[in-house]
Amino acid sequence: MPSEPGQSAVVVPVPTAEPVVSAWRARYDASAAEGMPAHITALYPFLDQDQLTDSVMAQLCGLCARLPALDVEFARMGRFPAVLYLAPEPAESLLRLTSTIAEQWPESPPYRGSFDEVIPHLTIADGIDDGMAAGIGHDLRKALPFRARLEEARLYVFDGVRWQLRARLPFQGQLGRFRSSTA
């Protein structure tokens, strides 16, 4: 699903995944070249940039603040057509984050409602065939499993060239409050 200028996305960054996936993402995930870090998508597309009012931002921050920091493990890879991904386990809290945001903003269903089921995942490569997926998978198995502590969501806005960080949205118990990148 190509990004359009003004679109926003709520994602959960996974910094500990960068050493494992960054080289593959740089080659096979357009969002990496557009400035998006390794992440699990919570909701894409979210609201358009002009709808990100102070009220929306406060509501989104409040939703994220109710979610505790998450400890997940990446032990297996999965496939969608043309996509290779890492599966976070457990995934229930990530699904809850997605459904909570989508319930609050029903005009923004995950992936525009294109899929019957939302599966939390960290994309490694997009637009690849089975042979390429097998080769990448063989390389990545050496780094699995690894654990990650997920402490915040982030709101990004696409400017037509790059994803720009708009806000950090800390989960419950994390230091600080809503932090806008524009302040």
NUKE-469283 format. One record per residue: residue in one letter; residue number from 1; x, y, z of N, C-alpha, C, O in turn. Coordinates in Angstrom, 1 decimal. Atoms other than C-alpha are relative to their C-alpha. Example, Ala and Ser with C-alpha at 12.3 -4.5 7.8 and 13.67 -1.06 7.14 Angstrom:
 residu num    nxx    nyy    nzz   caxx   cayy   cazz    cxx    cyy    czz    oxx    oyy    ozz
      A   1    0.9   -1.2    0.0   12.3   -4.5    7.8    0.9    1.2    0.0    1.9    1.2    0.7
      S   2   -0.9   -1.1    0.0   13.7   -1.1    7.1   -0.8    1.1    0.8   -0.3    2.2    0.9
END
This chain:
 residu num    nxx    nyy    nzz   caxx   cayy   cazz    cxx    cyy    czz    oxx    oyy    ozz
      M   1    0.9   -1.2    0.0    0.0    0.0    0.0    0.9    1.2    0.0    1.5    1.6    1.0
      P   2   -0.9   -1.2    0.1    1.9    3.1   -1.2   -0.5    1.1    0.9   -1.7    1.4    1.0
      S   3    0.3   -1.1   -0.9    2.1    6.0    1.1   -0.3    1.3   -0.8    0.3    1.5   -1.9
      E   4    0.3   -1.2    0.6    0.6    9.3    0.2    0.3    1.2    0.9    0.3    1.1    2.1
      P   5   -0.3   -1.1   -0.8    1.6   12.8    1.3   -1.1    0.4    1.0   -2.3    0.4    0.6
      G   6    1.0   -0.4   -1.0   -0.2   13.8    4.5   -0.5   -1.2    0.8   -1.2   -1.0    1.8
      Q   7    0.4    1.2   -0.7   -0.9   10.2    5.6    0.8   -0.1    1.3    2.0    0.3    1.4
      S   8   -0.8    0.3   -1.2    0.0    9.3    9.1   -0.1   -1.5    0.4   -0.9   -2.2   -0.1
      A   9    0.0    1.4   -0.4    0.8    6.0   10.8    0.4    0.0    1.5    1.3    0.8    1.9
      V  10   -0.4    0.2   -1.4    1.0    4.9   14.4    0.7   -1.4    0.0    0.2   -2.4   -0.3
      V  11   -0.9    1.2    0.0    3.8    2.4   14.9    0.6   -0.2    1.3    0.7    0.7    2.1
      V  12   -0.7    0.4   -1.2    5.6    0.6   17.7    1.4   -0.3   -0.4    1.7   -1.3   -1.0
      P  13   -1.4    0.2    0.4    9.4    1.0   17.1    0.6   -1.2    0.7    0.3   -1.5    1.9
      V  14   -0.7    1.2   -0.6   11.6   -2.1   17.7    1.5    0.3   -0.2    2.1   -0.3   -1.1
      P  15   -1.4   -0.4    0.2   15.1   -0.6   18.1    0.9   -1.3    0.0    1.9   -1.3   -0.7
      T  16   -0.9    1.2   -0.1   16.6   -4.0   19.1    0.0   -0.9   -1.3    0.8   -1.7   -1.4
      A  17    0.0    0.8    1.3   15.6   -5.4   15.7    0.9    0.6   -1.1    1.2   -0.1   -2.0
      E  18   -0.8   -0.7    1.1   17.7   -2.9   13.7    1.2   -0.8   -0.4    1.4   -1.0   -1.6
      P  19   -1.2    0.7    0.5   20.9   -4.9   13.8   -0.3   -1.3   -0.7    0.5   -1.8   -1.5
      V  20    0.4    1.2    0.6   19.0   -8.0   12.7   -0.6    0.2   -1.4   -0.3   -0.5   -2.3
      V  21    0.7   -0.1    1.2   16.9   -6.6    9.9    0.4    1.2   -0.9   -0.1    1.3   -2.0
      S  22   -0.2   -1.3    0.7   18.3   -3.2    8.8    0.5   -0.2   -1.4    0.1    0.5   -2.3
      A  23   -0.6    0.2    1.3   20.4   -4.5    5.9   -1.1   -0.5   -1.0   -1.1   -0.1   -2.2
      W  24    1.1    0.5    0.8   17.4   -6.4    4.5   -1.1    1.0   -0.3   -1.6    1.1   -1.4
      R  25    1.0   -1.1    0.2   14.9   -3.6    5.1    0.5    1.1   -1.0   -0.3    1.6   -1.8
      A  26   -0.5   -1.1    0.9   17.2   -1.1    3.3   -0.1   -0.5   -1.4   -0.3    0.4   -2.3
      R  27    0.1    0.5    1.4   17.1   -3.3    0.2   -1.5   -0.3   -0.4   -1.8   -0.1   -1.6
      Y  28    1.3    0.5    0.4   13.5   -4.6    0.3   -1.2    0.5    0.8   -2.3   -0.1    0.7
      D  29    1.1   -0.6   -0.6   11.3   -2.4    2.4    0.0    1.5   -0.2    0.9    2.2    0.3
      A  30    0.0   -1.4    0.4   10.5    1.0    0.9   -0.1    0.9    1.2    0.4    2.0    1.2
      S  31    0.1   -0.9   -1.2    9.5    2.4    4.3    1.3    0.3    0.7    1.5    1.4    1.3
      A  32   -1.3   -0.2   -0.6   13.0    2.0    5.5    0.8    1.2   -0.7    1.3    2.0    0.0
      A  33   -0.7   -1.1    0.8   14.4    4.2    2.7   -0.8    1.3    0.2   -0.2    2.4    0.0
      E  34    0.8   -1.2   -0.3   11.6    6.7    3.6    0.1    0.5    1.4   -0.6    1.4    1.8
      G  35   -0.3   -0.4   -1.4   12.9    7.0    7.2   -0.8   -0.7    1.1   -0.7   -0.2    2.2
      M  36    0.8    0.7   -1.0   10.6    4.6    9.0    1.0   -1.1    0.6    1.5   -1.9   -0.1
      P  37   -0.8    1.0   -0.6   12.5    2.5   11.6   -0.6   -1.3    0.0   -1.8   -1.5   -0.3
      A  38    0.6    1.3   -0.2   12.0   -1.2   12.2   -1.1    0.2    1.0   -1.0    0.8    2.1
      H  39    1.2   -0.3   -0.8    8.5   -1.3   13.7   -1.0   -1.1   -0.2   -1.0   -1.9   -1.1
      I  40    1.3    0.8    0.2    5.2   -3.1   14.2   -1.0    1.1   -0.2   -1.2    2.0    0.7
      T  41    1.0   -0.9    0.3    2.4   -1.2   12.7   -1.2   -0.2    1.0   -1.7   -1.3    1.1
      A  42    1.2    0.0   -0.9   -0.4   -0.3   15.2   -1.2    0.4   -0.9   -2.2   -0.3   -0.9
      L  43    1.0   -0.4    0.9   -2.5    1.6   12.6    0.5    0.8   -1.1    1.1    1.8   -0.9
      Y  44   -0.4   -0.7    1.3   -1.9    2.6    9.0   -1.1   -0.3   -1.0   -1.6   -1.4   -1.1
      P  45   -0.3   -1.4   -0.2   -3.1    4.7    7.5   -0.9    0.5    1.2   -2.0    0.0    1.4
      F  46    0.7   -0.7   -1.1   -4.2    6.8   10.5   -0.7    1.2   -0.6   -0.9    1.2   -1.8
      L  47    0.6   -1.2    0.5   -5.7   10.2   10.2    0.9    0.8   -1.0    2.1    0.7   -0.9
      D  48   -0.8   -0.9    0.8   -4.6   12.7    7.6    0.6    1.1    0.8    0.1    1.4    1.9
      Q  49   -0.7   -1.0   -0.8   -2.1   15.3    8.8   -0.8    1.1    0.5   -0.7    1.6    1.7
      D  50    0.9   -1.1   -0.4   -4.7   18.1    8.9   -1.0   -0.3    1.1   -1.6    0.5    1.6
      Q  51    0.9    0.5   -1.1   -6.8   16.0   11.3    0.6   -0.2    1.3    0.0   -0.6    2.3
      L  52   -0.8    0.3   -1.2   -4.1   15.6   13.9    0.0    1.2    0.9    1.0    1.9    1.1
      T  53    0.2   -1.2   -0.8   -5.5   18.3   16.2    0.6   -0.3    1.4    1.0   -1.4    1.7
      D  54   -0.5    0.2   -1.4   -4.4   18.8   19.8   -0.9   -1.0    0.7   -0.4   -1.8    1.5
      S  55    0.9    1.0   -0.6   -7.5   16.9   20.9    0.3   -1.4   -0.4    0.3   -2.3    0.5
      V  56   -0.3    1.4    0.5   -6.7   13.9   18.7    1.3   -0.4    0.7    1.4   -1.6    1.1
      M  57   -1.3    0.3   -0.6   -3.1   14.0   20.0   -0.1   -0.4    1.4    0.5   -1.4    1.9
      A  58    0.2    0.3   -1.4   -4.2   14.1   23.6   -0.7   -1.4    0.2   -0.3   -2.1    1.1
      Q  59    0.7    1.2    0.0   -6.6   11.2   23.0    0.9   -1.2   -0.3    0.9   -2.2    0.4
      L  60   -0.9    1.1    0.5   -4.0    9.1   21.2    1.1   -0.2    1.1    1.4   -1.4    1.4
      C  61   -1.0    0.1   -1.1   -1.4    9.8   24.0   -0.7   -0.7    1.2    0.0   -1.6    1.8
      G  62    0.7    0.7   -1.1   -4.0    8.7   26.6   -0.2   -1.4   -0.2    0.0   -2.3    0.7
      L  63    0.2    1.4    0.3   -4.7    5.5   24.8    1.3   -0.8    0.2    1.3   -1.9    0.8
      C  64   -1.3    0.7   -0.1   -1.0    4.6   24.6    0.4   -0.1    1.5    1.1   -1.0    1.9
      A  65   -0.4    0.0   -1.4   -0.4    5.6   28.2   -0.7   -1.1    0.9   -0.2   -1.4    2.0
      R  66    0.7    1.0   -0.8   -2.9    3.0   29.4    0.6   -1.4   -0.3    0.3   -2.4    0.4
      L  67   -0.6    1.3    0.4   -0.9    0.2   27.7    1.4   -0.2    0.7    2.2    0.7    0.6
      P  68   -1.3    0.2   -0.7    2.0   -1.3   29.8    1.1   -0.2   -1.1    0.8   -0.7   -2.2
      A  69   -1.1    0.4    0.9    5.4   -1.6   28.2   -0.1   -1.5   -0.2   -0.5   -2.3    0.6
      L  70    0.2    1.4    0.5    5.5   -4.9   26.3    1.4   -0.7   -0.1    2.3   -0.1   -0.7
      D  71   -1.1    0.8    0.3    8.1   -7.6   26.4   -0.4   -1.1   -1.0   -1.3   -1.9   -0.7
      V  72    0.4    0.9    1.1    8.0   -9.6   23.2    1.3   -0.8   -0.4    2.4   -0.4   -0.1
      E  73   -1.1    0.8    0.5   10.1  -12.3   21.6   -0.2   -0.1   -1.5   -1.4   -0.3   -2.0
      F  74    0.0    0.3    1.4   10.9  -12.7   17.9    0.7   -1.3   -0.2    2.0   -1.3   -0.3
      A  75   -0.6    1.4    0.2   11.5  -16.4   17.3   -0.3   -0.6   -1.3    0.3   -1.6   -1.7
      R  76    0.4    0.6    1.3    9.8  -17.0   14.0   -0.3    1.1   -1.0   -0.7    2.2   -0.7
      M  77    0.3   -0.9    1.1    9.3  -15.5   10.6   -1.3   -0.5   -0.6   -1.8   -1.7   -0.4
      G  78    1.2    0.4    0.7    6.1  -15.5    8.6   -0.1    0.6   -1.4    0.8    1.4   -1.7
      R  79    0.1   -0.5    1.4    4.9  -14.7    5.1   -1.5    0.4   -0.2   -2.4   -0.2    0.2
      F  80    1.2   -0.5    0.7    2.1  -12.7    3.5    0.5   -0.1   -1.5    1.6   -0.3   -1.8
      P  81   -0.5    0.0    1.4    2.1  -12.8   -0.3    1.0    1.2   -0.2    0.8    2.3    0.0
      A  82   -1.1   -0.9    0.3    5.4  -11.1   -1.3    0.6    0.7    1.2    1.5    1.5    1.0
      V  83   -0.5   -0.7   -1.2    6.2  -10.1    2.3    0.6   -1.1    0.9    0.0   -2.1    1.2
      L  84   -0.6    0.8   -1.0    8.6  -11.7    4.8    0.0    0.8    1.3    0.4    2.0    1.2
      Y  85    0.1   -0.7   -1.2    8.1  -10.7    8.4    0.5   -0.8    1.2    0.5   -2.0    1.2
      L  86   -0.2    0.6   -1.3    9.1  -11.3   12.0   -1.3    0.1    0.8   -2.0    1.1    0.8
      A  87    1.3    0.0   -0.7    6.2  -12.3   14.3    0.3    0.3    1.5    1.1   -0.5    2.1
      P  88   -0.2   -0.3   -1.4    6.2  -10.7   17.8   -0.9   -0.9    0.9   -2.1   -1.1    0.5
      E  89    0.8    0.8   -0.9    5.0  -13.0   20.6    0.3    0.3    1.5    1.5    0.4    1.8
      P  90    1.4    0.0    0.4    2.9  -12.5   22.5   -0.5    1.2   -0.8    0.2    2.3   -0.7
      A  91    0.5   -1.1    0.9    0.9  -10.3   20.1   -1.3    0.6    0.5   -1.8    1.6   -0.1
      E  92    1.3   -0.4   -0.4   -2.3   -9.8   22.1   -0.1    1.5    0.3   -1.0    2.2    0.0
      S  93    0.0   -1.4   -0.3   -1.4   -6.4   23.5    0.2    0.9   -1.2   -0.4    2.0   -1.2
      L  94   -0.1   -0.8    1.2   -0.4   -5.1   20.1   -1.3    0.0   -0.8   -1.7    1.0   -1.3
      L  95    1.3    0.0    0.6   -3.7   -6.3   18.7   -1.0    0.9    0.7   -1.8    1.6    0.1
      R  96    0.9   -0.9   -0.9   -5.5   -4.5   21.6    0.3    1.4   -0.4   -0.6    2.2   -0.4
      L  97   -0.3   -1.4    0.4   -3.6   -1.3   20.7   -0.6    0.4   -1.3   -1.2    1.4   -1.4
      T  98    0.6   -0.3    1.3   -4.7   -1.5   17.1   -1.5    0.1    0.1   -2.1    1.1   -0.4
      S  99    1.5    0.0    0.0   -8.3   -2.3   17.9   -0.5    1.2    0.8   -1.5    1.8    0.5
      T 100    0.4   -1.1   -0.8   -8.5    0.4   20.6    0.1    1.3   -0.8   -0.8    2.2   -0.8
      I 101   -0.1   -1.2    0.8   -7.2    3.1   18.2   -1.0    0.0   -1.1   -1.7    1.0   -1.4
      A 102    0.9    0.1    1.0   -9.4    1.9   15.4   -1.5    0.2    0.5   -2.3    0.8   -0.2
      E 103    1.4   -0.2   -0.6  -12.5    1.9   17.7   -0.2    1.5    0.3   -1.3    2.0    0.1
      Q 104    0.1   -1.4   -0.3  -11.7    5.5   18.7   -0.2    0.8   -1.3   -0.8    1.8   -1.3
      W 105    0.1   -0.6    1.2  -11.3    6.5   15.1   -0.4   -0.9   -1.1    0.4   -1.4   -1.9
      P 106    0.5    1.0    1.0  -13.5    4.2   13.0    0.2    0.4   -1.5    0.1   -0.4   -2.3
      E 107   -0.3   -0.4    1.4  -12.8    6.3    9.9    1.3   -0.4   -0.5    1.7   -0.2   -1.6
      S 108   -1.4    0.5    0.3   -9.3    4.8   10.0    0.2   -1.4    0.3    0.9   -1.8    1.2
      P 109   -0.2    1.5   -0.2   -9.6    1.0    9.8    1.4   -0.4   -0.4    1.9    0.2   -1.3
      P 110   -1.4    0.4    0.4   -6.3   -0.8    9.7    0.1   -0.4   -1.4   -0.8   -1.2   -1.9
      Y 111   -0.2    0.3    1.4   -5.0   -1.0    6.2   -1.2    0.2   -0.9   -1.5   -0.5   -1.9
      R 112    1.2   -0.4    0.7   -8.2    0.7    5.0   -1.0   -1.1   -0.1   -1.9   -1.1   -0.9
      G 113    0.9    1.1    0.0  -10.1   -2.5    5.9    0.2   -1.0   -1.0   -0.7   -1.8   -1.3
      S 114   -0.4    1.0    1.1   -8.3   -4.5    3.2    0.1   -1.4    0.4    0.0   -2.3   -0.4
      F 115   -0.2    1.3   -0.5   -7.8   -7.5    5.4   -1.0   -0.4    1.1   -1.4    0.5    1.9
      D 116    1.0    0.5   -1.0  -10.2   -9.6    7.5    0.7   -0.1    1.4    0.0    0.1    2.4
      E 117   -0.7    0.2   -1.3   -7.5  -10.2   10.2    1.2    0.9    0.0    2.0    0.9   -1.0
      V 118   -1.2   -0.7   -0.2   -4.8   -7.9   11.5    1.0   -0.9    0.7    0.7   -1.4    1.7
      I 119   -1.0    0.9   -0.6   -1.6   -9.8   12.2    1.2    0.9    0.3    1.9    1.4   -0.6
      P 120   -1.2   -0.8   -0.4    1.1   -7.8   14.2    1.2   -0.6   -0.6    1.5   -1.9   -0.5
      H 121   -1.2    0.5    0.7    4.4   -8.1   12.3    1.0    1.1   -0.2    0.6    2.3   -0.2
      L 122   -1.1   -0.9    0.3    7.7   -6.5   11.7    0.5   -0.4   -1.4    1.1   -1.4   -1.6
      T 123   -0.4    0.3    1.4    8.3   -6.3    7.9    1.5    0.0   -0.2    2.2    0.9    0.2
      I 124   -1.4    0.1    0.3   11.7   -7.5    6.8    0.2    0.4   -1.5    1.1    1.1   -1.9
      A 125   -0.1   -0.2    1.4   11.1   -7.5    3.0   -1.3    0.0   -0.6   -2.2   -0.8   -0.3
      D 126    1.3   -0.1    0.7    8.3   -6.6    0.7    0.3   -0.1   -1.5    1.3    0.4   -2.0
      G 127   -0.2    0.2    1.4    7.9   -7.5   -3.0    1.0   -1.1   -0.4    1.7   -0.9   -1.4
      I 128   -0.9    1.1    0.3    9.9  -10.7   -2.9   -0.7   -1.3   -0.3   -1.9   -1.5    0.1
      D 129    0.6    1.3    0.3    9.3  -14.2   -4.1    0.5   -1.0    1.0    1.2   -0.7    1.9
      D 130   -0.3    1.1   -1.0    9.6  -17.5   -2.2    1.5   -0.3    0.1    2.0   -0.5    1.1
      G 131   -1.4    0.3    0.0   13.2  -18.0   -3.3    0.8    1.0    0.8    1.7    0.7    1.6
      M 132   -0.6   -1.1   -0.7   14.3  -14.6   -2.0   -0.3   -0.1    1.5    0.6    0.1    2.4
      A 133    0.4    0.1   -1.4   12.3  -15.1    1.2    0.8   -1.1    0.7    1.2   -1.0    1.9
      A 134   -0.7    1.1   -0.6   14.0  -18.5    1.8    1.5    0.4    0.3    2.1    0.1    1.3
      G 135   -1.4   -0.4   -0.2   17.5  -16.9    1.3    0.1    1.0    1.2    1.0    0.9    2.0
      I 136    0.0   -0.9   -1.1   16.7  -14.0    3.7   -0.2   -0.7    1.3    0.4   -0.5    2.3
      G 137    0.3    0.8   -1.2   15.2  -16.4    6.2    1.1   -0.8    0.5    1.4   -0.9    1.7
      H 138   -1.2    0.8   -0.4   18.3  -18.6    6.2    1.0    0.9    0.7    1.5    0.5    1.7
      D 139   -0.9   -0.9   -0.6   20.4  -15.6    7.0   -0.5    0.5    1.4    0.3    0.6    2.3
      L 140    0.5   -0.5   -1.2   18.1  -14.3    9.7   -0.1   -1.0    1.2   -0.1   -0.7    2.3
      R 141    0.1    1.0   -1.1   17.7  -17.6   11.6    1.1    0.0    1.0    0.9   -0.4    2.1
      K 142   -1.1   -0.1   -0.9   21.1  -17.1   13.0   -0.2    1.0    1.2    0.4    0.8    2.2
      A 143    0.2   -1.0   -1.0   19.9  -14.1   14.9   -1.3   -0.2    0.9   -1.5    0.5    1.8
      L 144    1.2    0.3   -0.8   16.7  -15.7   16.3    0.2   -1.0    1.0    1.1   -1.9    0.8
      P 145    0.9   -1.1   -0.4   15.3  -15.6   18.8    0.7    1.2    0.6    1.8    1.1    1.1
      F 146   -0.5   -1.1   -0.8   15.8  -12.2   20.3   -1.3    0.6    0.6   -2.4    0.5    0.2
      R 147    1.1   -0.7   -0.8   13.7  -10.2   22.8    0.1    1.5   -0.2    1.1    2.1   -0.6
      A 148    0.1   -1.5    0.1   12.5   -6.6   22.7   -0.9    0.5    1.1   -1.9   -0.1    1.4
      R 149    0.9   -0.7   -0.9   11.0   -4.3   25.2   -0.6    1.2   -0.8    0.2    2.0   -1.2
      L 150    0.6   -1.0    0.8    8.5   -2.1   23.5   -0.6    1.1    1.0   -1.5    0.7    1.8
      E 151    0.3   -1.0   -1.0    8.1    1.2   25.5   -0.9    1.1   -0.5   -1.3    1.9    0.3
      E 152    0.7   -1.1    0.5    6.3    3.5   23.2   -0.6   -0.3   -1.4   -0.1   -1.2   -2.1
      A 153    0.4   -0.1    1.3    4.3    4.1   20.1    0.5    1.3   -0.6    0.9    2.1    0.2
      R 154   -0.4   -1.3    0.6    5.2    6.8   17.6   -1.0    0.3   -1.1   -1.5   -0.6   -1.8
      L 155    0.9   -0.5    1.1    3.1    8.9   15.2    1.0    0.6   -1.0    1.7    1.5   -0.7
      Y 156   -0.7   -0.5    1.2    4.7    9.5   11.8   -0.9    0.6   -1.0   -2.1    0.1   -1.1
      V 157    0.7   -0.6    1.1    3.5   11.7    9.0    0.9   -0.1   -1.3    2.0    0.3   -1.2
      F 158   -0.7    0.1    1.2    4.5   11.1    5.4    0.0    1.3   -0.8   -1.1    1.8   -1.1
      D 159   -0.1   -1.3    0.7    5.7   14.3    3.6    0.1   -0.1   -1.5    0.2    0.9   -2.2
      G 160   -0.1    0.2    1.5    5.8   12.8    0.1    1.3   -0.6   -0.3    1.4   -1.2   -1.4
      V 161   -1.3    0.6    0.3    9.4   11.7    0.4    0.4   -0.9    1.2    0.9   -2.0    1.0
      R 162   -0.5    0.7   -1.2   10.1   10.6    4.0   -1.1    0.0    1.1   -2.0    0.9    1.1
      W 163    0.8    0.1   -1.2    8.2    9.6    7.2    0.6    0.9    1.0    1.8    0.7    1.4
      Q 164   -0.5   -0.9   -1.0    8.6   12.4    9.7   -0.6   -0.3    1.3   -1.9   -0.5    1.4
      L 165    0.5    0.2   -1.3    8.3   11.8   13.4   -0.8    1.2    0.5   -0.3    2.3    0.5
      R 166    0.8   -1.1   -0.5    5.4   13.8   14.7   -0.1   -0.1    1.6   -0.1    1.0    2.2
      A 167    0.1    0.1   -1.5    5.1   12.4   18.3    0.5   -1.3    0.5    0.3   -2.3   -0.2
      R 168   -0.3    1.3   -0.7    6.4    9.8   20.7   -1.2   -0.1    1.0   -1.6    0.9    1.7
      L 169    1.1    0.3   -0.8    3.6    8.2   22.7    0.3   -1.1    1.0    0.1   -2.3    0.8
      P 170   -0.5    1.0   -0.9    5.0    6.5   25.8   -1.1   -0.9    0.6   -2.2   -0.4    0.8
      F 171    0.9    1.0   -0.7    3.3    3.4   27.3    0.1    0.3    1.5    1.0    1.0    2.0
      Q 172    0.1   -0.2   -1.4    2.3    3.3   30.9    1.3   -0.3    0.7    2.0   -1.3    0.4
      G 173   -1.2    0.2   -0.8    5.1    3.6   33.4    1.3    0.5   -0.6    2.3    0.4    0.1
      Q 174   -1.2   -0.5    0.6    7.6    5.1   31.0    0.2    1.4    0.4   -0.8    2.2    0.6
      L 175   -0.3   -1.3   -0.4    9.3    8.3   31.9   -0.5    1.0   -1.0   -0.4    0.7   -2.2
      G 176    0.4   -1.1    0.9    8.0   11.5   30.4   -1.5   -0.1   -0.3   -2.2   -1.0    0.1
      R 177    1.4    0.0    0.5    4.7   12.4   28.8    0.1    0.1   -1.5    1.1    0.0   -2.1
      F 178    0.1   -0.2    1.4    3.5   13.0   25.3    1.2    1.0   -0.4    1.3    2.0    0.1
      R 179   -1.1   -0.8    0.5    6.5   14.4   23.4   -0.2    0.2   -1.5   -0.1   -0.7   -2.3
      S 180    0.1   -0.4    1.4    5.9   16.2   20.1    1.3    0.2   -0.5    2.2    0.9    0.1
      S 181   -1.2   -0.3    0.7    8.7   16.3   17.7    0.1    1.3   -0.6    1.1    1.8   -1.1
      T 182    0.1   -1.3    0.6    7.5   19.6   16.5    0.2    1.1    1.1    0.3    2.3    0.7
      A 183   -0.1   -1.0   -1.1    7.8   21.3   19.9    1.5    0.3    0.3    1.7    1.1    1.2
END
